[in-house]
């Protein structure tokens, strides 16, 4: 838009338009949900639209909005008293302002007013604000304009364990590969302190330093931590040169680092001034400067007021945020979830050489991406693709670092480990069968109930997910009431915390087929008046059942073309949630929902095409379907038609299988693919002639065997004939020709496709059949019955054929 400054560039190639937020989740204008791992640039501390904070704001907004600092208001006093209780020592005086830049600007004024000195030092890579006055304090090139900056700002060497001259070890679960592991302060801290001392002795008048500014963990620079002991020694040095230590807690404050409420506490150092913003108001414009009474009194050399700082609304929100942090144990949550994040990221680092560094504390984390095997930053294009792909998959990271190659992971601190793990609630033995695409197989194992799950249970026409709980495979997920039962062949201990992993390839396939079915049914009904009466999402192909005996081919072609047109147009697919009594439900179709899904109802919306109630999983854009291909229409039940179809990856796999078959046929037929059909027709014709000739030969052979038996002297009492190459027709000719000879006849042949199985025939006088028949059929696992002295049936096991001959021999020898 021309009304928005062009300098405010989009982070993504396709911008995200945020419409709504709840706790750690954001929703765009099309209803797609995103896991927010950046918290509005590390600003949303206790969660988007946290109910308690929102309620407090709503209550205050109906009473009083604004007074300015020249009037008194009880909420301001309640808040600053609660805030200063979180600080150690004499840090008890609070200035309420509106932003981090304003807070740091005021801190520079206080330091200069108190010390009477002018020069201020910050660290390379720091970000302390973006005002013209603070441009000199911020030491990040991308935020520096080619214009003169105020005098008196200097930048010390950044003590960076990854890219610093001497490396170092830091206060984190994760260290730079090959870093030292000092038990106390890091040995490299002294070397970086020496560089700070060199700066002070060469650039600042002796004893005339006003302040040293430092973030407890650098935020914009990509969560850079300093070697252990650096900040403590830096303060000692700064004091000797007459300066104050200002701790910039704009990003690290309010429990974000987990181990401490304030980031400076992790460094065992006491600042003279502390600045804070962002998380202080959970997104509401609020910031603060906290200092000692002695330093604040130096501010009285001139007048001061703040129009909006400390207004009733801001103080109310700030107090509610502190209440939530305390009541919901947010700091401890940051510690637990942060450690989980780091552990998992370190595992990924072992697998992916593009992860050069994992660093941070609590929920103040950074992942630096590099060219594999080097420290060279990942190219901007490659990093942009990572960010874009993550966004498309519903995860929002921040971007930071000197080379803009660091994934900044700083989510709302309400984010719970439950979002990544689950607790086992029940584990019971079961013999309930596994049902896989309609096929039932016996099962004996365990059914496990979790306190939450990412695995979709069978329902709404969609097959169940498969996946893993830790390393135990989940073979089936079924919905029983409000519970999802996970079927495994190994038990899990009740109360155990497990990591879940989904078979994503299977899930995405189901999503493609299910969303494809919604699209197909909508087009058939809306544009061709062909409603879907039922559907089936199978393992290899799917179908929709249409309430018509036949469907015109032109309609099928038009429907397929229309579906693929919408897929190419990348039409969004969104979800709406409605209650059962919502009048808007009348606008949505339903093709059936389980009873336990009728409280909060999900409406799957294909923009301008379809709104349909559904409890299954779906793609977020039709482009993810890739394409739809019809396999044909066939007669269904009760005068209906089944339209068979494939969606997405299945189309590609099917065409690949067809190509492989074509290649194989080309090799067998020794001909080009275009002539396969012609050649196969010739082969079929030749095969018919061959089969006819073969039948004539077999008839002649059978007649030869009959003539030989009839001419034998003496006449045999029985005939036993087992020829593997014989056919049932051959045996029938034998039996038919000898049926009036008064002898017992046994003929058998082997099934060429099923070795050890085949056909058996018996006939003869009833007294022989009555005795021999049951014995032979039992021994050969035969199926069939004697009728009028004849038996024709199947033999399930011909391995005992020689034993049958002996039984017949023994029987007639005894007569």
URDAVEN-V155972 format. One line per field, one symbol per residue. ss: DSSP state (H for helix, E for strand, C for the rest). phi: phi as a letter, one per 40 degrees, with the letter a starting at -180 (. if undefined). A space follows every 50 residues. Layout:
ss=???
phi=???
This chain:
ss=CCCCCCCCCCCCCCCCCEEEEEECEEEECCCCEEEECCHHHHCCCCCECC HHHHHHHHHHHCCCCCCCCCCCCHHHHHHHHHHHCCCCCCCCEEEEECCH HHHHHHHHHHHHHHHCCCEEEEECCCCCCCCCCCCCCCCCHHHCCCCCCC CCEEEECCCCCCCCCCCCCECCCCCCCCCCCCCCCCHHHHHHHHHHHHHH HHHCCCCCEEEEEEECCECCCCCECCECCHHHHHHHHHHHCCCEEEEECC CCCCCCCCCCCCHHHHHCCCCCEEEECHHHCCCCCCEEEEECHHHHHHHH HCCCCCCCCCCHHHHHHHHHHHHHHHHCCHHHHHHHHHHHHHHHHHHHHH HCCCEEEEEEECCEEEEEEECCCCCCECCHHHHHHHHHHHHHCCEECEEE CCCCCEEEECCCCCCCHHHCEEEEEEEEEECCCEEECCEEECCCEEEEEE CCCCCCCEECCECCCCEEECCEEECEEEEECCEEEEEECCCCCCCCEEEE EECHHHHHHHHHHHHHHHHHHHHHHHHHCCCEEEEEECCCCEEEEECCCC CCHHHHHHHHHHHHHHHHCCCEEEEEEEECCCHHHHHCEECCCCHHHCCE EEEEEECCCEEEECCCCCCCEHHHHCCEEEEEEEECHHHCEEEEEEECHH HHHHHHHHHHHHHHHHHHHCCCHHHHHHHHHHHHHHHHHHHHHHHHHHHH HHHHHHHHHHCCCCCCCEEEEECCCCCHHHHHHHHHHCCCCCCEEEEEEE ECCEEEEEEEEEECCHHHHHHHHHHHHHHCCEECCCECCEEEEEECCCCC HHHHHHHHHHHHHCC
phi=.ccbdccccccbcbdcbcbaaafcbbbccbgccbccbbffffbccbhdfd dcccccccccccbacbbgccbbacccccccccccccbcgccbbbbcbbac cccccccccccccccgbbcbbbcdgcbbibccccccccbbdcbbccbcbd cgbbbcdccbccbcdbghbbcacbbcdgccbccbccccdccccccccccc cbbbddgbccabcaccbccdcgfcbcddgccccccdccdccgbcbbccbd bccggccgcacbdccccfbbccbbbaafccbfhccaaabbaccccccccc cacaabcbcgcccccccdccccccdccbfcccccccccccdcdccccccc cbccccabahbfbbbabccbcdgbbcccddcccccccccccccgbbbcba gdbfbbccbacdccdbddcbbabccaabcabcccbbfgcbbcababbbbb caabcccdiggbcccbaabfbccccabbcbgcbbcbcbcbcbccgccbcb bbcccccccccccccccdccccccccbbfbcccaaabccbababcbcaca bcccccccccccdccccccfccbbbbbbcccccccccbcabhbcccbbcc bcbcbcdgbabacabcbacbacdccgabbcbhbbcbcfgbbcccabbgdc cccccccccccccccccccfacdcbdcccccccccccccccccccccccc ccccccccccccbccccabbbbbdccbdcdcccdcccbcbcgbcbbbaac cccbdgbibbbbaidcccccccdcccccccfcbiacafgbbbabbcaccc ccccccccdcccccc
